[in-house]
Amino acid sequence: MNAEISEEEFDLKRYKRSPNFTIIYTNNVNFAFTGVDVQMICSRTIASMDENTEAVEEVATIIMTPQHAKAVLHALQGNLQTYESNYGEIKMPQVEPQTKEQQILASASRRKKK
C-alpha cells in the first residue's frame, strides 16, 4: 500500500527532537581543531569586570568533522545571503583582533576546565 503523506507530515516523521534538546544563545565563538575534528567553542559575554575587560561564560562546544564543518560553512553562507536579501546588509562592528597573549590565556582557561 502506497499511502500519500504531506511534506509536513513527512518532516514530522523524519525529524524528532531529543529529550536533551536545548537552545543556546552565543555572541562569541572561538575555534580549535585537530587533524580529525573542528571545535566551535560557544560563549556569551555576561558582564564587564572593568572598563577594559569583559567576562565570558562558555555555554557549549560543538565538535564536528572538517567535512561537516565545511558543509555548515556553505549552508550558513547561503542562509546569510537569503537573510540579507530579505532584511538588508548585516553591518559588522569594528572588532579588535585578539593578541597572542589573549589567545593563550583563553586556551589555558579552557584546558583548566577539563
WOSUL-V834356 format. One record per pair of residues at least 24 apart in sequence whose ideal C-beta (glycine too) atoms are under 6 Angstrom apart, sorted by the first residue. I is the first residue (numbers start at 1). J is the second residue. D is the distance in whole Angstrom. If there is no record, write none. Layout:
BEGIN
{{I J D} {I J D}}
END
This chain:
BEGIN
{{24 59 5} {24 60 5} {37 63 5} {38 64 6} {38 66 6} {38 69 4} {39 63 5}}
END
